[in-house]
Amino acid sequence: MTGGPDTTPTHAPNAGALARLDALWRELGDVPTREDQEGALVLDAGFQLFDPGTPVEDIWHWFEAQHAGFKVAEKLGCAE
């Protein structure tokens, strides 16, 4: 029994992990957002581990950091 943190890289290609991220992405689409005082789009309600007021762009970066195959630009329909 090893007893330490899981050291599996989160960037490892894994279809199951990508499917879970896709499901979370769809859930994120149902979370209300608003513009903050600086004009940034932020959550108006909590989402998973993110509190209300979290910039949506931070969440996009989190998604991409979880899996090398997850591309926010593709999800938003933007060409790279």
PDB file of N, CA, C and O in Angstrom:
ATOM      1  N   MET A   1       0.855  -1.176   0.000  1.00  0.00           N
ATOM      2  CA  MET A   1       0.000   0.000   0.000  1.00  0.00           C
ATOM      3  C   MET A   1       0.893   1.228   0.000  1.00  0.00           C
ATOM      4  O   MET A   1       1.768   1.354   0.857  1.00  0.00           O
ATOM      5  N   THR A   2       0.691   2.113  -0.925  1.00  0.00           N
ATOM      6  CA  THR A   2       1.558   3.276  -1.023  1.00  0.00           C
ATOM      7  C   THR A   2       1.038   4.423  -0.232  1.00  0.00           C
ATOM      8  O   THR A   2       1.960   4.905   0.426  1.00  0.00           O
ATOM      9  N   GLY A   3       0.152   4.911  -0.086  1.00  0.00           N
ATOM     10  CA  GLY A   3      -0.278   5.985   0.798  1.00  0.00           C
ATOM     11  C   GLY A   3       0.157   7.360   0.383  1.00  0.00           C
ATOM     12  O   GLY A   3       0.289   8.124   1.339  1.00  0.00           O
ATOM     13  N   GLY A   4       0.391   7.824  -0.688  1.00  0.00           N
ATOM     14  CA  GLY A   4       0.675   9.207  -1.014  1.00  0.00           C
ATOM     15  C   GLY A   4      -0.348   9.705  -2.003  1.00  0.00           C
ATOM     16  O   GLY A   4      -1.285   8.991  -2.359  1.00  0.00           O
ATOM     17  N   PRO A   5      -0.167  10.911  -2.438  1.00  0.00           N
ATOM     18  CA  PRO A   5      -1.107  11.449  -3.420  1.00  0.00           C
ATOM     19  C   PRO A   5      -0.969  10.737  -4.755  1.00  0.00           C
ATOM     20  O   PRO A   5       0.099  10.216  -5.078  1.00  0.00           O
ATOM     21  N   ASP A   6      -2.024  10.713  -5.515  1.00  0.00           N
ATOM     22  CA  ASP A   6      -1.995  10.132  -6.854  1.00  0.00           C
ATOM     23  C   ASP A   6      -1.106  11.008  -7.721  1.00  0.00           C
ATOM     24  O   ASP A   6      -1.338  12.212  -7.834  1.00  0.00           O
ATOM     25  N   THR A   7      -0.097  10.416  -8.329  1.00  0.00           N
ATOM     26  CA  THR A   7       0.830  11.190  -9.145  1.00  0.00           C
ATOM     27  C   THR A   7       0.552  11.029 -10.633  1.00  0.00           C
ATOM     28  O   THR A   7       1.390  11.400 -11.456  1.00  0.00           O
ATOM     29  N   THR A   8      -0.599  10.487 -10.993  1.00  0.00           N
ATOM     30  CA  THR A   8      -0.949  10.353 -12.394  1.00  0.00           C
ATOM     31  C   THR A   8      -1.054  11.738 -13.018  1.00  0.00           C
ATOM     32  O   THR A   8      -1.783  12.588 -12.507  1.00  0.00           O
ATOM     33  N   PRO A   9      -0.337  11.980 -14.117  1.00  0.00           N
ATOM     34  CA  PRO A   9      -0.416  13.302 -14.741  1.00  0.00           C
ATOM     35  C   PRO A   9      -1.836  13.603 -15.202  1.00  0.00           C
ATOM     36  O   PRO A   9      -2.491  12.758 -15.812  1.00  0.00           O
ATOM     37  N   THR A  10      -2.300  14.798 -14.909  1.00  0.00           N
ATOM     38  CA  THR A  10      -3.647  15.170 -15.336  1.00  0.00           C
ATOM     39  C   THR A  10      -3.681  15.478 -16.825  1.00  0.00           C
ATOM     40  O   THR A  10      -4.764  15.592 -17.398  1.00  0.00           O
ATOM     41  N   HIS A  11      -2.533  15.614 -17.461  1.00  0.00           N
ATOM     42  CA  HIS A  11      -2.490  15.923 -18.884  1.00  0.00           C
ATOM     43  C   HIS A  11      -2.500  14.657 -19.736  1.00  0.00           C
ATOM     44  O   HIS A  11      -2.555  14.749 -20.962  1.00  0.00           O
ATOM     45  N   ALA A  12      -2.448  13.478 -19.115  1.00  0.00           N
ATOM     46  CA  ALA A  12      -2.395  12.236 -19.869  1.00  0.00           C
ATOM     47  C   ALA A  12      -3.667  12.062 -20.691  1.00  0.00           C
ATOM     48  O   ALA A  12      -4.770  12.218 -20.168  1.00  0.00           O
ATOM     49  N   PRO A  13      -3.519  11.737 -21.993  1.00  0.00           N
ATOM     50  CA  PRO A  13      -4.703  11.509 -22.812  1.00  0.00           C
ATOM     51  C   PRO A  13      -5.522  10.357 -22.242  1.00  0.00           C
ATOM     52  O   PRO A  13      -4.991   9.270 -22.014  1.00  0.00           O
ATOM     53  N   ASN A  14      -6.788  10.586 -22.016  1.00  0.00           N
ATOM     54  CA  ASN A  14      -7.675   9.585 -21.448  1.00  0.00           C
ATOM     55  C   ASN A  14      -9.080   9.939 -21.895  1.00  0.00           C
ATOM     56  O   ASN A  14      -9.613  10.987 -21.530  1.00  0.00           O
ATOM     57  N   ALA A  15      -9.676   9.057 -22.689  1.00  0.00           N
ATOM     58  CA  ALA A  15     -11.007   9.342 -23.244  1.00  0.00           C
ATOM     59  C   ALA A  15     -12.046   9.516 -22.147  1.00  0.00           C
ATOM     60  O   ALA A  15     -12.933  10.361 -22.271  1.00  0.00           O
ATOM     61  N   GLY A  16     -11.954   8.732 -21.075  1.00  0.00           N
ATOM     62  CA  GLY A  16     -12.920   8.864 -19.985  1.00  0.00           C
ATOM     63  C   GLY A  16     -12.820  10.218 -19.307  1.00  0.00           C
ATOM     64  O   GLY A  16     -13.834  10.834 -18.981  1.00  0.00           O
ATOM     65  N   ALA A  17     -11.600  10.677 -19.096  1.00  0.00           N
ATOM     66  CA  ALA A  17     -11.399  11.984 -18.467  1.00  0.00           C
ATOM     67  C   ALA A  17     -11.922  13.093 -19.372  1.00  0.00           C
ATOM     68  O   ALA A  17     -12.525  14.055 -18.897  1.00  0.00           O
ATOM     69  N   LEU A  18     -11.694  12.960 -20.659  1.00  0.00           N
ATOM     70  CA  LEU A  18     -12.167  13.969 -21.601  1.00  0.00           C
ATOM     71  C   LEU A  18     -13.696  13.992 -21.644  1.00  0.00           C
ATOM     72  O   LEU A  18     -14.298  15.062 -21.737  1.00  0.00           O
ATOM     73  N   ALA A  19     -14.312  12.838 -21.577  1.00  0.00           N
ATOM     74  CA  ALA A  19     -15.780  12.773 -21.556  1.00  0.00           C
ATOM     75  C   ALA A  19     -16.330  13.440 -20.300  1.00  0.00           C
ATOM     76  O   ALA A  19     -17.348  14.130 -20.357  1.00  0.00           O
ATOM     77  N   ARG A  20     -15.660  13.237 -19.164  1.00  0.00           N
ATOM     78  CA  ARG A  20     -16.101  13.888 -17.922  1.00  0.00           C
ATOM     79  C   ARG A  20     -15.968  15.406 -18.026  1.00  0.00           C
ATOM     80  O   ARG A  20     -16.836  16.145 -17.561  1.00  0.00           O
ATOM     81  N   LEU A  21     -14.882  15.865 -18.635  1.00  0.00           N
ATOM     82  CA  LEU A  21     -14.708  17.307 -18.823  1.00  0.00           C
ATOM     83  C   LEU A  21     -15.770  17.866 -19.769  1.00  0.00           C
ATOM     84  O   LEU A  21     -16.284  18.963 -19.551  1.00  0.00           O
ATOM     85  N   ASP A  22     -16.092  17.119 -20.807  1.00  0.00           N
ATOM     86  CA  ASP A  22     -17.151  17.560 -21.725  1.00  0.00           C
ATOM     87  C   ASP A  22     -18.475  17.708 -20.986  1.00  0.00           C
ATOM     88  O   ASP A  22     -19.215  18.664 -21.220  1.00  0.00           O
ATOM     89  N   ALA A  23     -18.775  16.769 -20.098  1.00  0.00           N
ATOM     90  CA  ALA A  23     -20.013  16.847 -19.314  1.00  0.00           C
ATOM     91  C   ALA A  23     -19.991  18.068 -18.391  1.00  0.00           C
ATOM     92  O   ALA A  23     -20.992  18.773 -18.268  1.00  0.00           O
ATOM     93  N   LEU A  24     -18.857  18.314 -17.751  1.00  0.00           N
ATOM     94  CA  LEU A  24     -18.734  19.498 -16.892  1.00  0.00           C
ATOM     95  C   LEU A  24     -18.869  20.779 -17.707  1.00  0.00           C
ATOM     96  O   LEU A  24     -19.466  21.751 -17.243  1.00  0.00           O
ATOM     97  N   TRP A  25     -18.319  20.784 -18.915  1.00  0.00           N
ATOM     98  CA  TRP A  25     -18.422  21.957 -19.785  1.00  0.00           C
ATOM     99  C   TRP A  25     -19.888  22.272 -20.083  1.00  0.00           C
ATOM    100  O   TRP A  25     -20.307  23.429 -20.060  1.00  0.00           O
ATOM    101  N   ARG A  26     -20.660  21.214 -20.363  1.00  0.00           N
ATOM    102  CA  ARG A  26     -22.090  21.418 -20.618  1.00  0.00           C
ATOM    103  C   ARG A  26     -22.781  21.971 -19.376  1.00  0.00           C
ATOM    104  O   ARG A  26     -23.646  22.840 -19.483  1.00  0.00           O
ATOM    105  N   GLU A  27     -22.405  21.472 -18.200  1.00  0.00           N
ATOM    106  CA  GLU A  27     -22.973  21.996 -16.947  1.00  0.00           C
ATOM    107  C   GLU A  27     -22.617  23.471 -16.761  1.00  0.00           C
ATOM    108  O   GLU A  27     -23.450  24.266 -16.327  1.00  0.00           O
ATOM    109  N   LEU A  28     -21.387  23.826 -17.089  1.00  0.00           N
ATOM    110  CA  LEU A  28     -20.954  25.218 -16.950  1.00  0.00           C
ATOM    111  C   LEU A  28     -21.832  26.145 -17.788  1.00  0.00           C
ATOM    112  O   LEU A  28     -22.080  27.288 -17.404  1.00  0.00           O
ATOM    113  N   GLY A  29     -22.296  25.653 -18.921  1.00  0.00           N
ATOM    114  CA  GLY A  29     -23.155  26.456 -19.780  1.00  0.00           C
ATOM    115  C   GLY A  29     -24.472  26.850 -19.135  1.00  0.00           C
ATOM    116  O   GLY A  29     -25.120  27.797 -19.580  1.00  0.00           O
ATOM    117  N   ASP A  30     -24.880  26.132 -18.085  1.00  0.00           N
ATOM    118  CA  ASP A  30     -26.133  26.429 -17.383  1.00  0.00           C
ATOM    119  C   ASP A  30     -25.940  27.355 -16.182  1.00  0.00           C
ATOM    120  O   ASP A  30     -26.915  27.764 -15.552  1.00  0.00           O
ATOM    121  N   VAL A  31     -24.695  27.684 -15.864  1.00  0.00           N
ATOM    122  CA  VAL A  31     -24.411  28.520 -14.696  1.00  0.00           C
ATOM    123  C   VAL A  31     -24.556  29.993 -15.087  1.00  0.00           C
ATOM    124  O   VAL A  31     -23.967  30.432 -16.075  1.00  0.00           O
ATOM    125  N   PRO A  32     -25.334  30.756 -14.317  1.00  0.00           N
ATOM    126  CA  PRO A  32     -25.488  32.176 -14.653  1.00  0.00           C
ATOM    127  C   PRO A  32     -24.181  32.941 -14.475  1.00  0.00           C
ATOM    128  O   PRO A  32     -23.386  32.659 -13.578  1.00  0.00           O
ATOM    129  N   THR A  33     -23.987  33.914 -15.355  1.00  0.00           N
ATOM    130  CA  THR A  33     -22.797  34.766 -15.301  1.00  0.00           C
ATOM    131  C   THR A  33     -23.232  36.232 -15.342  1.00  0.00           C
ATOM    132  O   THR A  33     -24.383  36.555 -15.635  1.00  0.00           O
ATOM    133  N   ARG A  34     -22.280  37.096 -15.040  1.00  0.00           N
ATOM    134  CA  ARG A  34     -22.518  38.542 -15.090  1.00  0.00           C
ATOM    135  C   ARG A  34     -21.176  39.218 -15.337  1.00  0.00           C
ATOM    136  O   ARG A  34     -20.123  38.591 -15.220  1.00  0.00           O
ATOM    137  N   GLU A  35     -21.221  40.481 -15.675  1.00  0.00           N
ATOM    138  CA  GLU A  35     -19.989  41.259 -15.804  1.00  0.00           C
ATOM    139  C   GLU A  35     -19.668  41.884 -14.458  1.00  0.00           C
ATOM    140  O   GLU A  35     -20.548  42.419 -13.784  1.00  0.00           O
ATOM    141  N   ASP A  36     -18.388  41.811 -14.069  1.00  0.00           N
ATOM    142  CA  ASP A  36     -17.983  42.474 -12.829  1.00  0.00           C
ATOM    143  C   ASP A  36     -17.705  43.952 -13.117  1.00  0.00           C
ATOM    144  O   ASP A  36     -17.945  44.429 -14.226  1.00  0.00           O
ATOM    145  N   GLN A  37     -17.203  44.666 -12.122  1.00  0.00           N
ATOM    146  CA  GLN A  37     -16.973  46.110 -12.262  1.00  0.00           C
ATOM    147  C   GLN A  37     -15.941  46.453 -13.335  1.00  0.00           C
ATOM    148  O   GLN A  37     -15.968  47.546 -13.901  1.00  0.00           O
ATOM    149  N   GLU A  38     -15.032  45.515 -13.611  1.00  0.00           N
ATOM    150  CA  GLU A  38     -14.014  45.746 -14.638  1.00  0.00           C
ATOM    151  C   GLU A  38     -14.460  45.258 -16.007  1.00  0.00           C
ATOM    152  O   GLU A  38     -13.723  45.395 -16.983  1.00  0.00           O
ATOM    153  N   GLY A  39     -15.654  44.691 -16.090  1.00  0.00           N
ATOM    154  CA  GLY A  39     -16.171  44.202 -17.360  1.00  0.00           C
ATOM    155  C   GLY A  39     -15.851  42.754 -17.666  1.00  0.00           C
ATOM    156  O   GLY A  39     -16.180  42.266 -18.748  1.00  0.00           O
ATOM    157  N   ALA A  40     -15.212  42.052 -16.732  1.00  0.00           N
ATOM    158  CA  ALA A  40     -14.900  40.640 -16.938  1.00  0.00           C
ATOM    159  C   ALA A  40     -16.139  39.793 -16.662  1.00  0.00           C
ATOM    160  O   ALA A  40     -16.931  40.113 -15.775  1.00  0.00           O
ATOM    161  N   LEU A  41     -16.302  38.727 -17.414  1.00  0.00           N
ATOM    162  CA  LEU A  41     -17.399  37.797 -17.203  1.00  0.00           C
ATOM    163  C   LEU A  41     -17.056  36.899 -16.015  1.00  0.00           C
ATOM    164  O   LEU A  41     -16.017  36.239 -16.012  1.00  0.00           O
ATOM    165  N   VAL A  42     -17.926  36.875 -15.010  1.00  0.00           N
ATOM    166  CA  VAL A  42     -17.690  36.082 -13.799  1.00  0.00           C
ATOM    167  C   VAL A  42     -18.918  35.236 -13.495  1.00  0.00           C
ATOM    168  O   VAL A  42     -20.017  35.515 -13.974  1.00  0.00           O
ATOM    169  N   LEU A  43     -18.713  34.198 -12.693  1.00  0.00           N
ATOM    170  CA  LEU A  43     -19.833  33.366 -12.266  1.00  0.00           C
ATOM    171  C   LEU A  43     -20.750  34.157 -11.352  1.00  0.00           C
ATOM    172  O   LEU A  43     -20.288  34.903 -10.488  1.00  0.00           O
ATOM    173  N   ASP A  44     -22.040  33.993 -11.544  1.00  0.00           N
ATOM    174  CA  ASP A  44     -23.023  34.611 -10.654  1.00  0.00           C
ATOM    175  C   ASP A  44     -23.501  33.596  -9.619  1.00  0.00           C
ATOM    176  O   ASP A  44     -24.218  33.947  -8.681  1.00  0.00           O
ATOM    177  N   ALA A  45     -23.105  32.347  -9.792  1.00  0.00           N
ATOM    178  CA  ALA A  45     -23.417  31.262  -8.854  1.00  0.00           C
ATOM    179  C   ALA A  45     -22.202  30.339  -8.827  1.00  0.00           C
ATOM    180  O   ALA A  45     -21.382  30.362  -9.745  1.00  0.00           O
ATOM    181  N   GLY A  46     -22.087  29.542  -7.792  1.00  0.00           N
ATOM    182  CA  GLY A  46     -20.976  28.608  -7.701  1.00  0.00           C
ATOM    183  C   GLY A  46     -21.077  27.514  -8.750  1.00  0.00           C
ATOM    184  O   GLY A  46     -22.167  27.179  -9.214  1.00  0.00           O
ATOM    185  N   PHE A  47     -19.934  26.964  -9.117  1.00  0.00           N
ATOM    186  CA  PHE A  47     -19.856  25.849 -10.063  1.00  0.00           C
ATOM    187  C   PHE A  47     -18.720  24.939  -9.629  1.00  0.00           C
ATOM    188  O   PHE A  47     -17.558  25.345  -9.622  1.00  0.00           O
ATOM    189  N   GLN A  48     -19.060  23.698  -9.264  1.00  0.00           N
ATOM    190  CA  GLN A  48     -18.069  22.734  -8.808  1.00  0.00           C
ATOM    191  C   GLN A  48     -17.208  23.363  -7.714  1.00  0.00           C
ATOM    192  O   GLN A  48     -17.736  23.746  -6.670  1.00  0.00           O
ATOM    193  N   LEU A  49     -15.897  23.477  -7.927  1.00  0.00           N
ATOM    194  CA  LEU A  49     -15.014  24.025  -6.889  1.00  0.00           C
ATOM    195  C   LEU A  49     -14.829  25.529  -7.006  1.00  0.00           C
ATOM    196  O   LEU A  49     -14.034  26.109  -6.267  1.00  0.00           O
ATOM    197  N   PHE A  50     -15.552  26.176  -7.925  1.00  0.00           N
ATOM    198  CA  PHE A  50     -15.413  27.610  -8.165  1.00  0.00           C
ATOM    199  C   PHE A  50     -16.534  28.386  -7.487  1.00  0.00           C
ATOM    200  O   PHE A  50     -17.705  28.025  -7.593  1.00  0.00           O
ATOM    201  N   ASP A  51     -16.166  29.446  -6.796  1.00  0.00           N
ATOM    202  CA  ASP A  51     -17.123  30.293  -6.079  1.00  0.00           C
ATOM    203  C   ASP A  51     -17.748  31.332  -7.006  1.00  0.00           C
ATOM    204  O   ASP A  51     -17.188  31.651  -8.055  1.00  0.00           O
ATOM    205  N   PRO A  52     -18.913  31.860  -6.618  1.00  0.00           N
ATOM    206  CA  PRO A  52     -19.463  32.996  -7.362  1.00  0.00           C
ATOM    207  C   PRO A  52     -18.420  34.116  -7.415  1.00  0.00           C
ATOM    208  O   PRO A  52     -17.687  34.340  -6.451  1.00  0.00           O
ATOM    209  N   GLY A  53     -18.363  34.803  -8.533  1.00  0.00           N
ATOM    210  CA  GLY A  53     -17.382  35.870  -8.707  1.00  0.00           C
ATOM    211  C   GLY A  53     -16.099  35.419  -9.385  1.00  0.00           C
ATOM    212  O   GLY A  53     -15.263  36.252  -9.734  1.00  0.00           O
ATOM    213  N   THR A  54     -15.926  34.106  -9.580  1.00  0.00           N
ATOM    214  CA  THR A  54     -14.737  33.602 -10.268  1.00  0.00           C
ATOM    215  C   THR A  54     -14.801  33.997 -11.740  1.00  0.00           C
ATOM    216  O   THR A  54     -15.823  33.780 -12.391  1.00  0.00           O
ATOM    217  N   PRO A  55     -13.728  34.573 -12.273  1.00  0.00           N
ATOM    218  CA  PRO A  55     -13.724  34.904 -13.701  1.00  0.00           C
ATOM    219  C   PRO A  55     -13.873  33.641 -14.557  1.00  0.00           C
ATOM    220  O   PRO A  55     -13.206  32.634 -14.321  1.00  0.00           O
ATOM    221  N   VAL A  56     -14.744  33.715 -15.534  1.00  0.00           N
ATOM    222  CA  VAL A  56     -14.984  32.575 -16.417  1.00  0.00           C
ATOM    223  C   VAL A  56     -13.696  32.178 -17.134  1.00  0.00           C
ATOM    224  O   VAL A  56     -13.460  30.993 -17.372  1.00  0.00           O
ATOM    225  N   GLU A  57     -12.875  33.145 -17.474  1.00  0.00           N
ATOM    226  CA  GLU A  57     -11.616  32.835 -18.146  1.00  0.00           C
ATOM    227  C   GLU A  57     -10.720  31.951 -17.272  1.00  0.00           C
ATOM    228  O   GLU A  57     -10.011  31.093 -17.798  1.00  0.00           O
ATOM    229  N   ASP A  58     -10.738  32.142 -15.963  1.00  0.00           N
ATOM    230  CA  ASP A  58      -9.972  31.276 -15.057  1.00  0.00           C
ATOM    231  C   ASP A  58     -10.473  29.838 -15.144  1.00  0.00           C
ATOM    232  O   ASP A  58      -9.684  28.894 -15.096  1.00  0.00           O
ATOM    233  N   ILE A  59     -11.776  29.680 -15.269  1.00  0.00           N
ATOM    234  CA  ILE A  59     -12.361  28.342 -15.360  1.00  0.00           C
ATOM    235  C   ILE A  59     -11.976  27.706 -16.693  1.00  0.00           C
ATOM    236  O   ILE A  59     -11.704  26.507 -16.756  1.00  0.00           O
ATOM    237  N   TRP A  60     -11.954  28.498 -17.744  1.00  0.00           N
ATOM    238  CA  TRP A  60     -11.515  27.975 -19.035  1.00  0.00           C
ATOM    239  C   TRP A  60     -10.091  27.448 -18.941  1.00  0.00           C
ATOM    240  O   TRP A  60      -9.793  26.372 -19.460  1.00  0.00           O
ATOM    241  N   HIS A  61      -9.210  28.196 -18.284  1.00  0.00           N
ATOM    242  CA  HIS A  61      -7.823  27.741 -18.112  1.00  0.00           C
ATOM    243  C   HIS A  61      -7.781  26.448 -17.302  1.00  0.00           C
ATOM    244  O   HIS A  61      -6.994  25.550 -17.601  1.00  0.00           O
ATOM    245  N   TRP A  62      -8.625  26.355 -16.280  1.00  0.00           N
ATOM    246  CA  TRP A  62      -8.675  25.137 -15.466  1.00  0.00           C
ATOM    247  C   TRP A  62      -9.048  23.943 -16.339  1.00  0.00           C
ATOM    248  O   TRP A  62      -8.413  22.892 -16.255  1.00  0.00           O
ATOM    249  N   PHE A  63     -10.068  24.098 -17.173  1.00  0.00           N
ATOM    250  CA  PHE A  63     -10.472  23.000 -18.056  1.00  0.00           C
ATOM    251  C   PHE A  63      -9.300  22.548 -18.914  1.00  0.00           C
ATOM    252  O   PHE A  63      -9.023  21.351 -18.995  1.00  0.00           O
ATOM    253  N   GLU A  64      -8.616  23.473 -19.549  1.00  0.00           N
ATOM    254  CA  GLU A  64      -7.505  23.112 -20.423  1.00  0.00           C
ATOM    255  C   GLU A  64      -6.350  22.480 -19.656  1.00  0.00           C
ATOM    256  O   GLU A  64      -5.634  21.643 -20.206  1.00  0.00           O
ATOM    257  N   ALA A  65      -6.155  22.863 -18.406  1.00  0.00           N
ATOM    258  CA  ALA A  65      -5.077  22.285 -17.597  1.00  0.00           C
ATOM    259  C   ALA A  65      -5.380  20.847 -17.189  1.00  0.00           C
ATOM    260  O   ALA A  65      -4.468  20.104 -16.829  1.00  0.00           O
ATOM    261  N   GLN A  66      -6.636  20.451 -17.241  1.00  0.00           N
ATOM    262  CA  GLN A  66      -7.012  19.109 -16.811  1.00  0.00           C
ATOM    263  C   GLN A  66      -6.733  18.040 -17.859  1.00  0.00           C
ATOM    264  O   GLN A  66      -6.552  16.872 -17.514  1.00  0.00           O
ATOM    265  N   HIS A  67      -6.696  18.422 -19.137  1.00  0.00           N
ATOM    266  CA  HIS A  67      -6.514  17.434 -20.205  1.00  0.00           C
ATOM    267  C   HIS A  67      -5.963  18.135 -21.442  1.00  0.00           C
ATOM    268  O   HIS A  67      -6.505  19.146 -21.889  1.00  0.00           O
ATOM    269  N   ALA A  68      -4.889  17.591 -21.984  1.00  0.00           N
ATOM    270  CA  ALA A  68      -4.251  18.195 -23.158  1.00  0.00           C
ATOM    271  C   ALA A  68      -5.181  18.239 -24.366  1.00  0.00           C
ATOM    272  O   ALA A  68      -5.000  19.074 -25.252  1.00  0.00           O
ATOM    273  N   GLY A  69      -6.166  17.356 -24.412  1.00  0.00           N
ATOM    274  CA  GLY A  69      -7.083  17.318 -25.547  1.00  0.00           C
ATOM    275  C   GLY A  69      -8.273  18.245 -25.429  1.00  0.00           C
ATOM    276  O   GLY A  69      -9.066  18.353 -26.364  1.00  0.00           O
ATOM    277  N   PHE A  70      -8.414  18.917 -24.299  1.00  0.00           N
ATOM    278  CA  PHE A  70      -9.557  19.815 -24.104  1.00  0.00           C
ATOM    279  C   PHE A  70      -9.158  21.215 -24.549  1.00  0.00           C
ATOM    280  O   PHE A  70      -8.249  21.818 -23.980  1.00  0.00           O
ATOM    281  N   LYS A  71      -9.835  21.724 -25.561  1.00  0.00           N
ATOM    282  CA  LYS A  71      -9.522  23.048 -26.123  1.00  0.00           C
ATOM    283  C   LYS A  71     -10.753  23.939 -26.023  1.00  0.00           C
ATOM    284  O   LYS A  71     -11.754  23.703 -26.700  1.00  0.00           O
ATOM    285  N   VAL A  72     -10.679  24.954 -25.186  1.00  0.00           N
ATOM    286  CA  VAL A  72     -11.799  25.876 -25.000  1.00  0.00           C
ATOM    287  C   VAL A  72     -12.163  26.550 -26.316  1.00  0.00           C
ATOM    288  O   VAL A  72     -13.346  26.719 -26.611  1.00  0.00           O
ATOM    289  N   ALA A  73     -11.175  26.936 -27.109  1.00  0.00           N
ATOM    290  CA  ALA A  73     -11.459  27.599 -28.387  1.00  0.00           C
ATOM    291  C   ALA A  73     -12.353  26.721 -29.262  1.00  0.00           C
ATOM    292  O   ALA A  73     -13.260  27.224 -29.924  1.00  0.00           O
ATOM    293  N   GLU A  74     -12.101  25.418 -29.267  1.00  0.00           N
ATOM    294  CA  GLU A  74     -12.948  24.504 -30.038  1.00  0.00           C
ATOM    295  C   GLU A  74     -14.358  24.463 -29.464  1.00  0.00           C
ATOM    296  O   GLU A  74     -15.335  24.446 -30.212  1.00  0.00           O
ATOM    297  N   LYS A  75     -14.463  24.447 -28.152  1.00  0.00           N
ATOM    298  CA  LYS A  75     -15.777  24.401 -27.503  1.00  0.00           C
ATOM    299  C   LYS A  75     -16.579  25.659 -27.799  1.00  0.00           C
ATOM    300  O   LYS A  75     -17.806  25.615 -27.888  1.00  0.00           O
ATOM    301  N   LEU A  76     -15.884  26.777 -27.950  1.00  0.00           N
ATOM    302  CA  LEU A  76     -16.547  28.048 -28.230  1.00  0.00           C
ATOM    303  C   LEU A  76     -16.773  28.267 -29.725  1.00  0.00           C
ATOM    304  O   LEU A  76     -17.377  29.260 -30.130  1.00  0.00           O
ATOM    305  N   GLY A  77     -16.284  27.330 -30.541  1.00  0.00           N
ATOM    306  CA  GLY A  77     -16.458  27.445 -31.982  1.00  0.00           C
ATOM    307  C   GLY A  77     -15.502  28.412 -32.644  1.00  0.00           C
ATOM    308  O   GLY A  77     -15.779  28.920 -33.730  1.00  0.00           O
ATOM    309  N   CYS A  78     -14.376  28.669 -31.997  1.00  0.00           N
ATOM    310  CA  CYS A  78     -13.370  29.585 -32.542  1.00  0.00           C
ATOM    311  C   CYS A  78     -12.304  28.784 -33.278  1.00  0.00           C
ATOM    312  O   CYS A  78     -11.868  27.737 -32.800  1.00  0.00           O
ATOM    313  N   ALA A  79     -11.891  29.269 -34.424  1.00  0.00           N
ATOM    314  CA  ALA A  79     -10.801  28.622 -35.157  1.00  0.00           C
ATOM    315  C   ALA A  79      -9.476  29.099 -34.595  1.00  0.00           C
ATOM    316  O   ALA A  79      -9.323  30.267 -34.236  1.00  0.00           O
ATOM    317  N   GLU A  80      -8.529  28.194 -34.522  1.00  0.00           N
ATOM    318  CA  GLU A  80      -7.198  28.575 -34.035  1.00  0.00           C
ATOM    319  C   GLU A  80      -6.262  28.745 -35.190  1.00  0.00           C
ATOM    320  O   GLU A  80      -5.090  29.065 -34.993  1.00  0.00           O
TER     321      GLU A  80
END
